[in-house]
Amino acid sequence: MPNQRLPQRPAHSLEPRRILGLDPGLRLTGWGLIECRGHRLTHIAHGTIKVKVGQDLDLRLKDLFEGLSQVIQNLLPHEAAVEETFLNKNPATTLKLGLARGIVMLAPAAQGIRVGEYSANHVKKTVVGAGHADKEQVKTMINYLLPACGELSYDEADALAVAICHAHTLETQQHWKTAS
């Protein structure tokens, strides 16, 4: 049964919006929560859901769903965003990552939270200014934009980058809508 959720906030609102960014993985799934008030971004929390390696795939996906569902219930985001899956050289790896991504999209949706999707290049270009930035550049920029976040893993930095990308994209779309 879905939890009661606050309505999705408009991008231009001065009311705070809590955005949960997600970086899916079968071993480690990074998450990061920011709050937006107009153009101002504030770090709220971040972490990593660690799934026990060596379990059967169904149990790993179940653990991922339960872990993320708990994060969502504790933090009460208004919106969520996830990076699109890229193709690996190994098709089996790509398929398994796609399953993890499906779980990461399902957990917020099951609680009534809309989920935005962004390509890795779009996220990097939005946050760093270059679509092919490496993980260290993303992490450095996240620490610059959200100085209160402290020490981050790459997965957590990527998740916060997705949340920032979502915030900026919604703000831009709202601006275009208002201008036309």
Secondary structure, DSSP 8 states (H G I E B T S, - for coil): ----------TT-SS-EEEEEEE--SSEEEEEEEEEETTEEEEEEEEEEE--TTS-HHHHHHHHHHHHHHHHHHH--SEEEEE-----SSHHHHHHHHHHHHHHHHHHHHTT-EEEEE-HHHHHHHHTS-TT--HHHHHHHHHHH-GGG-S--HHHHHHHHHHHHHHHHHHHHHHHHHH-
